Amino acid sequence: MKKALVICGPTATGKPSLGLKLAKKYNGQIISADSRQVYKGMDIGTGKDLPLNAKQQKDGHYLINGIKVWGYDLINPNQDFSVGHFIKFTKPLIKKIHHQNQLPILVGGTGLYLKAVTGSIDTINIPPNPSLRKKLEKLSRTKLANTLKKINPDKFNSLNNSDSLNPRRLIRAIEVAIHNQKSLKPKSLKLDSLWLGLTADKKILDANIKARVIKRIKFGSQKEVESLIKKGYSFNLPSMSAMGYKQWRLFFDKEIATKELEQTWNLAEKQYLRRQLTWFNKQKNINWFDISKPDYYQHIVNQVATWYTK
């Protein structure tokens, strides 16, 4: 069975740098599994960390430290991108990398993308139902929750607290439950995948987030957002509601100063981290490594070597 390495975990744990190290060591190519890094012109806020004057090649990859990195700059900020789009992009790419006798390494914190590539998720190919959504949007959050609980109690019980309070997520869950056509479930790639999860103590992660937010502001996040606005990309777009972008709206409206923006952004990143941890902790196939331990990298190399030489 063909192999694929997965590097996952919450934000600010150094996943991309680990990916580059392992790609160099095991002759790999990286595929970014980040729902925000697919947008063109959104580099600083999403943390692409591209080398100075880096240029996207004709086939779509960037070359970083001699390693091919895919999944950046796939669409414009006003275009839609879903887990279904990610699958459509990633599956042939993984086959191409295997054909070149190299190791695909998926790196990112968007857990749904990672799971969709390495295992079946039953919502990807189920299309939206506009008429049903129109009816459901009239219901209160409580009624939506009760509706989902009635038609698919297992799904309702599997929702985390954030999703169970999110009308949009509830509507989509109801939509999928009603559709319920197993024939439309996508076929996952048959991969021997090793999942590596990076984590650390909460205080360390919070400190990493704070330092990174400060760095992104210093490196020109404001100018990047201004450039996107000048190009006609509104704050109302889903892409511009991402962390590191929507916080600037209040700043430009002169409702908050830079220091308050930094605090707001920092808080949003921490809340996102908690949601990521909740999701990843439910996945039983992740091998976790504490990045604060001095020998964590060697432990990872040992595990990858054992798996890769099977």
PLY file of the C-alpha trace (Angstrom):
ply
format ascii 1.0
element vertex 310
property float x
property float y
property float z
element edge 309
property int vertex1
property int vertex2
end_header
0.00 0.00 0.00
1.26 3.48 -0.89
2.40 5.64 2.02
1.57 9.19 3.07
2.83 11.09 6.08
0.50 13.45 7.95
1.76 16.25 10.20
-1.08 17.78 12.17
-1.93 19.48 15.42
-2.96 22.90 16.69
-1.71 26.22 15.42
1.74 27.59 16.34
3.45 24.23 16.84
5.93 24.40 13.95
4.27 21.94 11.56
5.67 23.47 8.32
9.28 23.49 9.52
9.00 19.85 10.63
7.46 19.01 7.25
10.42 20.54 5.41
12.92 18.62 7.57
11.18 15.29 7.01
10.68 15.97 3.31
14.42 16.56 2.97
15.21 13.41 4.93
12.72 11.11 3.21
12.63 12.53 -0.33
9.17 14.00 0.05
6.90 16.70 -1.30
4.61 18.75 0.94
0.91 19.37 0.49
-0.48 22.16 2.65
-3.71 21.17 4.39
-4.72 24.65 5.48
-8.09 26.09 4.48
-6.72 29.66 4.48
-3.47 29.21 2.59
-5.32 28.32 -0.61
-6.03 32.05 -1.21
-3.80 34.17 -3.42
-2.50 37.37 -1.88
-3.12 36.15 1.64
0.40 35.25 2.72
1.35 36.97 5.96
-1.92 36.49 7.82
-2.08 32.81 6.90
1.56 32.12 7.70
2.81 30.79 4.38
6.32 31.95 5.31
7.44 31.97 1.69
11.08 32.76 0.93
11.80 36.29 -0.29
10.93 36.68 -3.99
9.48 33.16 -4.11
7.58 32.51 -7.32
4.87 29.96 -7.95
5.90 27.54 -10.68
3.78 26.82 -13.74
2.48 23.55 -12.29
1.43 25.33 -9.07
4.12 24.43 -6.54
6.53 26.64 -4.62
10.12 25.57 -4.04
11.09 26.08 -0.39
14.54 24.95 0.75
14.64 22.68 -2.28
11.32 21.02 -1.40
8.19 21.22 -3.54
5.27 22.68 -1.55
1.74 22.42 -2.95
-1.60 23.83 -1.86
-0.74 27.54 -1.71
-2.47 30.13 -3.92
-5.05 27.85 -5.54
-7.85 30.42 -5.86
-8.67 34.12 -5.51
-10.12 35.38 -2.19
-13.58 35.80 -3.74
-13.80 32.16 -4.84
-15.26 29.25 -2.92
-13.15 26.41 -1.57
-14.40 23.43 0.38
-13.17 20.06 1.54
-14.54 18.68 -1.73
-12.31 21.04 -3.70
-9.36 20.00 -1.57
-9.97 16.32 -2.32
-10.25 17.04 -6.05
-6.91 18.86 -5.93
-5.09 16.46 -3.64
-5.93 12.97 -4.88
-4.28 13.22 -8.32
-1.37 15.10 -6.76
-0.67 12.30 -4.29
-0.75 9.78 -7.13
1.67 11.98 -9.09
4.08 12.19 -6.14
3.96 8.42 -5.71
4.63 7.99 -9.43
7.77 10.10 -8.94
8.81 7.68 -6.17
8.55 10.36 -3.52
6.67 10.60 -0.23
3.57 12.81 0.02
3.61 14.76 3.29
0.36 16.47 4.23
0.95 19.34 6.64
-1.67 21.50 8.32
-4.17 22.20 11.02
-7.39 21.80 9.03
-8.25 18.38 10.37
-11.23 17.82 8.09
-9.01 18.16 5.02
-6.52 15.66 6.39
-9.18 13.14 7.33
-10.94 13.52 3.99
-7.79 12.51 2.10
-6.84 9.55 4.27
-10.33 8.32 5.21
-13.88 8.66 3.95
-16.05 11.55 5.14
-19.70 11.22 4.25
-20.46 14.89 3.58
-18.05 15.81 0.81
-20.10 14.96 -2.26
-23.51 15.78 -0.81
-24.64 18.95 -2.59
-26.36 21.90 -0.89
-30.17 21.84 -0.86
-31.21 25.51 -1.29
-34.93 25.00 -0.65
-34.26 22.98 2.51
-31.75 25.55 3.74
-34.25 28.34 3.20
-36.73 26.57 5.48
-34.13 25.70 8.10
-32.73 29.23 8.24
-36.09 30.37 9.64
-35.72 28.08 12.65
-34.11 29.07 15.94
-30.87 27.48 17.03
-32.75 25.40 19.61
-35.18 24.07 17.01
-32.31 23.25 14.66
-30.57 21.33 17.42
-33.76 19.43 18.28
-34.34 18.63 14.60
-30.86 17.15 14.19
-31.19 15.30 17.49
-34.39 13.71 16.24
-33.22 12.59 12.78
-29.60 11.75 13.64
-28.92 11.61 17.39
-25.47 10.08 16.90
-24.38 13.02 14.77
-25.79 15.51 17.26
-23.98 13.84 20.16
-20.71 13.90 18.23
-20.78 17.70 17.79
-18.47 19.75 19.96
-19.95 22.62 21.96
-19.02 25.22 19.34
-20.66 23.31 16.47
-23.80 22.53 18.47
-24.30 26.28 18.94
-23.56 27.15 15.31
-26.73 27.41 13.15
-24.75 27.02 9.90
-23.14 23.78 11.10
-26.48 22.48 12.38
-28.18 23.22 9.06
-25.45 21.40 7.15
-25.67 18.39 9.48
-29.44 18.24 8.99
-28.99 18.57 5.23
-26.55 15.65 5.17
-28.71 13.52 7.45
-31.77 14.02 5.24
-29.82 13.34 2.07
-28.43 10.08 3.50
-27.37 8.47 0.25
-24.48 6.18 0.90
-23.78 5.82 -2.80
-22.52 9.39 -2.83
-19.91 8.86 -0.16
-16.49 9.58 -1.66
-13.91 6.86 -1.91
-10.81 7.67 0.06
-7.37 6.85 -1.25
-6.03 3.56 0.03
-3.05 4.89 1.92
-0.79 3.63 4.65
-0.74 6.92 6.54
1.25 7.77 9.64
-0.19 10.69 11.62
2.21 12.82 13.65
0.63 15.34 16.01
2.55 18.28 17.46
1.46 19.78 20.76
2.74 21.38 23.98
1.58 22.75 27.29
-1.11 25.42 27.02
1.21 28.16 28.33
3.79 27.37 25.66
1.21 27.34 22.88
-0.29 30.62 24.06
3.17 32.22 24.16
3.90 30.93 20.63
0.64 32.42 19.38
1.36 35.79 20.96
4.84 35.94 19.45
3.55 34.94 16.04
0.78 37.54 15.99
3.30 40.26 16.88
5.61 39.00 14.12
2.87 39.03 11.48
1.85 42.58 12.37
5.51 43.66 12.23
6.05 41.94 8.87
3.27 43.87 7.12
-0.09 42.29 7.84
-1.77 45.71 7.66
-0.39 46.44 4.18
-1.45 43.00 3.00
-5.06 43.58 4.09
-5.05 47.09 2.58
-3.85 45.61 -0.71
-6.67 43.04 -0.70
-9.27 45.75 -0.01
-7.89 47.90 -2.86
-8.30 44.93 -5.18
-11.98 44.84 -4.29
-12.04 41.98 -1.79
-14.63 42.83 0.85
-14.48 41.97 4.54
-17.81 40.20 3.96
-16.10 37.42 1.97
-15.57 34.12 3.80
-11.83 34.36 3.06
-11.63 37.77 4.72
-13.35 36.49 7.84
-10.24 34.42 8.60
-8.09 35.25 11.59
-5.54 37.90 10.83
-7.91 39.59 8.39
-11.27 40.23 10.00
-9.59 41.84 13.01
-8.36 44.66 10.77
-11.91 45.68 9.95
-12.39 47.34 13.35
-8.97 48.95 13.03
-9.79 50.48 9.64
-13.14 51.65 11.01
-11.12 53.40 13.75
-12.93 51.45 16.46
-9.74 49.92 17.88
-6.04 50.80 17.95
-3.13 48.55 16.98
-2.64 47.24 20.52
-6.31 46.29 20.80
-6.15 44.65 17.37
-3.19 42.58 18.53
-5.11 41.47 21.62
-8.24 40.64 19.61
-6.26 38.66 17.06
-4.35 36.87 19.80
-7.61 35.86 21.53
-9.12 34.60 18.27
-6.05 32.42 17.62
-6.27 30.96 21.12
-9.95 30.14 20.67
-9.17 28.51 17.33
-6.43 26.46 18.98
-8.91 25.13 21.56
-11.30 24.07 18.78
-8.47 22.35 16.93
-7.44 20.44 20.04
-11.02 19.31 20.62
-11.19 17.92 17.07
-7.75 16.32 17.00
-8.17 14.74 20.43
-11.11 12.77 19.06
-8.89 11.16 16.42
-7.45 7.94 17.77
-4.73 7.39 15.15
-2.52 10.39 15.97
0.93 9.87 17.49
1.51 12.93 19.68
4.84 14.64 20.30
5.53 17.46 22.74
7.52 20.16 20.93
8.87 21.48 24.24
10.86 18.29 24.79
14.46 18.60 23.54
14.45 15.14 21.94
11.01 15.28 20.31
12.43 15.49 16.77
14.56 12.39 17.24
11.55 10.46 18.54
9.64 11.51 15.42
12.48 10.44 13.12
12.63 7.05 14.85
8.90 6.47 14.42
8.88 7.59 10.80
11.87 5.39 10.00
10.17 2.32 11.48
6.96 3.00 9.54
8.64 3.99 6.28
10.85 0.89 6.03
8.03 -1.62 6.61
0 1
1 2
2 3
3 4
4 5
5 6
6 7
7 8
8 9
9 10
10 11
11 12
12 13
13 14
14 15
15 16
16 17
17 18
18 19
19 20
20 21
21 22
22 23
23 24
24 25
25 26
26 27
27 28
28 29
29 30
30 31
31 32
32 33
33 34
34 35
35 36
36 37
37 38
38 39
39 40
40 41
41 42
42 43
43 44
44 45
45 46
46 47
47 48
48 49
49 50
50 51
51 52
52 53
53 54
54 55
55 56
56 57
57 58
58 59
59 60
60 61
61 62
62 63
63 64
64 65
65 66
66 67
67 68
68 69
69 70
70 71
71 72
72 73
73 74
74 75
75 76
76 77
77 78
78 79
79 80
80 81
81 82
82 83
83 84
84 85
85 86
86 87
87 88
88 89
89 90
90 91
91 92
92 93
93 94
94 95
95 96
96 97
97 98
98 99
99 100
100 101
101 102
102 103
103 104
104 105
105 106
106 107
107 108
108 109
109 110
110 111
111 112
112 113
113 114
114 115
115 116
116 117
117 118
118 119
119 120
120 121
121 122
122 123
123 124
124 125
125 126
126 127
127 128
128 129
129 130
130 131
131 132
132 133
133 134
134 135
135 136
136 137
137 138
138 139
139 140
140 141
141 142
142 143
143 144
144 145
145 146
146 147
147 148
148 149
149 150
150 151
151 152
152 153
153 154
154 155
155 156
156 157
157 158
158 159
159 160
160 161
161 162
162 163
163 164
164 165
165 166
166 167
167 168
168 169
169 170
170 171
171 172
172 173
173 174
174 175
175 176
176 177
177 178
178 179
179 180
180 181
181 182
182 183
183 184
184 185
185 186
186 187
187 188
188 189
189 190
190 191
191 192
192 193
193 194
194 195
195 196
196 197
197 198
198 199
199 200
200 201
201 202
202 203
203 204
204 205
205 206
206 207
207 208
208 209
209 210
210 211
211 212
212 213
213 214
214 215
215 216
216 217
217 218
218 219
219 220
220 221
221 222
222 223
223 224
224 225
225 226
226 227
227 228
228 229
229 230
230 231
231 232
232 233
233 234
234 235
235 236
236 237
237 238
238 239
239 240
240 241
241 242
242 243
243 244
244 245
245 246
246 247
247 248
248 249
249 250
250 251
251 252
252 253
253 254
254 255
255 256
256 257
257 258
258 259
259 260
260 261
261 262
262 263
263 264
264 265
265 266
266 267
267 268
268 269
269 270
270 271
271 272
272 273
273 274
274 275
275 276
276 277
277 278
278 279
279 280
280 281
281 282
282 283
283 284
284 285
285 286
286 287
287 288
288 289
289 290
290 291
291 292
292 293
293 294
294 295
295 296
296 297
297 298
298 299
299 300
300 301
301 302
302 303
303 304
304 305
305 306
306 307
307 308
308 309
